[in-house]
Structures are given as structure tokens and as C-alpha cells.
Amino acid sequence: MTNKKLANKVAIVTGAASGIGRAIASLYLDNGASVLVVDMPGQNLQEQFNSDAVQYLEVDITESHAPQRIVNECINAFAQLDILVNNAGICIAGDFEELSDEQWERILSVNVTSMFRISREAIPHLKESKKGRIINLGSIMSDMGGPSLSIYGMSKHAVAGLSKGMAVDLGKHQITVNYLQPGSIVTALSEPFMDDPAFKKYWEDKAPIGRLGQPEEVAYAALFLAADEAQFISGLGLNVDGGAIVNF
Ligand SMILES: NC(=O)c1ccc[n+]([C@@H]2O[C@H](COP(=O)([O-])OP(=O)(O)OC[C@H]3O[C@@H](n4cnc5c(N)ncnc54)[C@H](O)[C@@H]3O)[C@@H](O)[C@H]2O)c1
């Protein structure tokens, strides 16, 4: 008898070379899962995880064959798939009038379209799991707008809508679909913004807990949603934001 929450489970985590994705993959490994970690070419995934239960794939998830490659790699390595964490994401910030068509297309492609395409590819295997899990990375920006964050917010609102619709369609296969809504978390993605002391202070103060979050705190929520005990939770956007969103 093991008390590891994810014993005998197999997970895919995209964007696992950094920040929240790395923390989720590490926590899943600590809890007994086997994990396919995915990130961009050149991210040296192999150096970041020291475990026999890890398989690595370096690919840009927006490439046309990436979803098939990712799922095939997982099935070839572990012969099953129970948990898909669509974590890879980018933030493009800019004054609305200065934003380009290319920036719009790129953020949609990484943050939303890839989530749709990888999930679709994974579904036959998640059905077989009988307790399949899809955990998508939304944001506090799935519920609100922010200065210079119009297209990032657009993508994260889309994550919320997509996740809710998927939860409705996939429930009959015992697949749950939820999305996490981190507030301001200390990672490479948020680092450039935090160079501005006023911006950093704003987010520290906005969270009643009084500080920025750590990737491990988001990973803990991803562990909760992946566990068998969370089988009756679907379509939820779970805030991991120190209370920032309810603090007007
Ligand atoms: N950090 C925050 O404050 C915060 C807040 C809310 C939501 N989020 C979301 O959490 C998720 C993880 O963000 P993070 O803060 O850990 O960022 P991060 O930059 O530290 O990590 C993101 C990872 O995704 C990878 N990635 C990006 N585009 C990719 C692509 N096309 N193909 C493969 N891999 C790709 C990057 O290489 C990187 O390793 C994102 O979806 C982000 O929008 C972050």
C-alpha cells in the first residue's frame, strides 16, 4: 500500500523546463507518477529531472505534428496516459494599438490552439484510463483584464471557455477538465514585469496573503486535481493567487 497520490499514473506536462510546469512535473514524480516532460528544443530537459520515471520530448507544441508526437512518445514509453497538463504558455504584453497580427497569432497558437490539439490527440487514451484528467493553465487573467495584457487575457479567457466546454463533453468518459488560475507567480514569465518595483508591489499588495506566489504552490493545486479523490470536480477554474482576485 502506497500513500503516493499518483502511483501507477502516467502524465504529460508541457512547458516542463521552467517555472510552474517544472514544479508540476517534479511534484507528480515525487507522488509516484511517470511523466513525459515536453518543452521547446534546446531547453535541456534531461538536465532538470533526475528520475527513471521521466521521458523527455523537445518540440515546439505549435508545430503541426507536435500533438501526435507528444502522445505517441508517451504511449511508446509508458503504454498509458492518465493526466494531461497543458501548461506551456507565453505572455506577450504591449499597448493595444502597437500589437501586431503576428503577436495575436502566436499567443493564440501557443496558449489556446495547442491546448485544443494536444487534448484532442490525448482523449482516446484518457478514455481508457477511466479516470482521465486534463488540467489547463489559465490565469487570474481568465477572469479580469490588465494593462497591456489584452491579448494575453484574450488567450486565458479562451482557456476558461475551452475548459468548461471540454468538461461538459468529456464527463461521459469519466474525464475531468479543470483549469488553474495562478495570480502573480515567481517564474521566468513574470520576471520581466517584476523588474518594475511598482508593478511588483502592486501584485504583492493585491494578494491579501501579501506576497507573490511560488511555482510549487500552483503545482500543489495541480496534484489535488489529478488525484483520484478529485473525480467529482470538473469545469472548475481554481484560483491560486493568494486571494488577489477577490481583493477589489
Ligand atoms: N508566472 C505567472 O505569474 C503566471 C500567472 C498565471 C498563469 N501563468 C501560466 O502558467 C503557465 C506556465 O507559466 P510559467 O510562469 O511557469 O512560465 P515559464 O516561462 O517559466 O515556463 C513556460 C514554459 O513553457 C515553454 N513553452 C513556451 N512556448 C512553448 C512552445 N511553443 N512549445 C513548447 N514549450 C513552450 C517555455 O519554454 C517554458 O519552459 C503559462 O501557461 C502561463 O500563462 C503564469
The ligand as an SDF file (V2000), in Angstrom:
LIG
                    3D

 44 48  0  0  0  0  0  0  0  0999 V2000
    4.0330   33.1110  -13.7690 N   0  0  0  0  0  0  0  0  0  0  0  0
    2.8300   33.6420  -13.5730 C   0  0  0  0  0  0  0  0  0  0  0  0
    2.6800   34.6400  -12.8460 O   0  0  0  0  0  0  0  0  0  0  0  0
    1.6100   33.0340  -14.2340 C   0  0  0  0  0  0  0  0  0  0  0  0
    0.3620   33.5230  -13.8480 C   0  0  0  0  0  0  0  0  0  0  0  0
   -0.7790   32.9860  -14.4220 C   0  0  0  0  0  0  0  0  0  0  0  0
   -0.6730   31.9830  -15.3690 C   0  0  0  0  0  0  0  0  0  0  0  0
    0.5510   31.5250  -15.7420 N   0  0  0  0  0  0  0  0  0  0  0  0
    0.5830   30.4620  -16.7570 C   0  0  0  0  0  0  0  0  0  0  0  0
    1.3030   29.3500  -16.2700 O   0  0  0  0  0  0  0  0  0  0  0  0
    1.8950   28.6560  -17.3830 C   0  0  0  0  0  0  0  0  0  0  0  0
    3.3740   28.4360  -17.0910 C   0  0  0  0  0  0  0  0  0  0  0  0
    3.9850   29.7100  -16.9880 O   0  0  0  0  0  0  0  0  0  0  0  0
    5.3310   29.9890  -16.1750 P   0  0  0  0  0  0  0  0  0  0  0  0
    5.1010   31.2220  -15.4090 O   0  0  0  0  0  0  0  0  0  0  0  0
    5.8060   28.7670  -15.4920 O   0  0  0  0  0  0  0  0  0  0  0  0
    6.2830   30.3920  -17.4020 O   0  0  0  0  0  0  0  0  0  0  0  0
    7.7670   29.9570  -17.7940 P   0  0  0  0  0  0  0  0  0  0  0  0
    8.1480   30.8840  -18.8880 O   0  0  0  0  0  0  0  0  0  0  0  0
    8.6190   29.8540  -16.5820 O   0  0  0  0  0  0  0  0  0  0  0  0
    7.5490   28.4840  -18.3860 O   0  0  0  0  0  0  0  0  0  0  0  0
    6.8120   28.2630  -19.5570 C   0  0  0  0  0  0  0  0  0  0  0  0
    7.4700   27.1230  -20.3090 C   0  0  0  0  0  0  0  0  0  0  0  0
    6.6800   26.8790  -21.4970 O   0  0  0  0  0  0  0  0  0  0  0  0
    7.5850   26.6390  -22.5630 C   0  0  0  0  0  0  0  0  0  0  0  0
    6.9730   26.9320  -23.8470 N   0  0  0  0  0  0  0  0  0  0  0  0
    6.5500   28.1480  -24.2850 C   0  0  0  0  0  0  0  0  0  0  0  0
    6.1360   28.0450  -25.5540 N   0  0  0  0  0  0  0  0  0  0  0  0
    6.2990   26.7370  -25.9250 C   0  0  0  0  0  0  0  0  0  0  0  0
    6.0750   26.0300  -27.1220 C   0  0  0  0  0  0  0  0  0  0  0  0
    5.6000   26.6340  -28.2150 N   0  0  0  0  0  0  0  0  0  0  0  0
    6.3630   24.7120  -27.1550 N   0  0  0  0  0  0  0  0  0  0  0  0
    6.8660   24.0850  -26.0630 C   0  0  0  0  0  0  0  0  0  0  0  0
    7.1040   24.7080  -24.8890 N   0  0  0  0  0  0  0  0  0  0  0  0
    6.8320   26.0310  -24.8310 C   0  0  0  0  0  0  0  0  0  0  0  0
    8.7610   27.5680  -22.2800 C   0  0  0  0  0  0  0  0  0  0  0  0
    9.9400   27.1620  -22.9890 O   0  0  0  0  0  0  0  0  0  0  0  0
    8.8910   27.4730  -20.7730 C   0  0  0  0  0  0  0  0  0  0  0  0
    9.7920   26.4590  -20.3760 O   0  0  0  0  0  0  0  0  0  0  0  0
    1.6220   29.5090  -18.6190 C   0  0  0  0  0  0  0  0  0  0  0  0
    0.5100   28.9880  -19.3230 O   0  0  0  0  0  0  0  0  0  0  0  0
    1.2970   30.8650  -18.0420 C   0  0  0  0  0  0  0  0  0  0  0  0
    0.4800   31.6480  -18.8840 O   0  0  0  0  0  0  0  0  0  0  0  0
    1.6910   32.0170  -15.1920 C   0  0  0  0  0  0  0  0  0  0  0  0
  1  2  1  0
  2  3  2  0
  2  4  1  0
  4  5  1  0
  4 44  2  0
  5  6  2  0
  6  7  1  0
  7  8  2  0
  8  9  1  0
  8 44  1  0
  9 10  1  0
  9 42  1  0
 10 11  1  0
 11 12  1  0
 11 40  1  0
 12 13  1  0
 13 14  1  0
 14 15  2  0
 14 16  1  0
 14 17  1  0
 17 18  1  0
 18 19  2  0
 18 20  1  0
 18 21  1  0
 21 22  1  0
 22 23  1  0
 23 24  1  0
 23 38  1  0
 24 25  1  0
 25 26  1  0
 25 36  1  0
 26 27  1  0
 26 35  1  0
 27 28  2  0
 28 29  1  0
 29 30  1  0
 29 35  2  0
 30 31  1  0
 30 32  2  0
 32 33  1  0
 33 34  2  0
 34 35  1  0
 36 37  1  0
 36 38  1  0
 38 39  1  0
 40 41  1  0
 40 42  1  0
 42 43  1  0
M  CHG  2   8   1  16  -1
M  END
$$$$
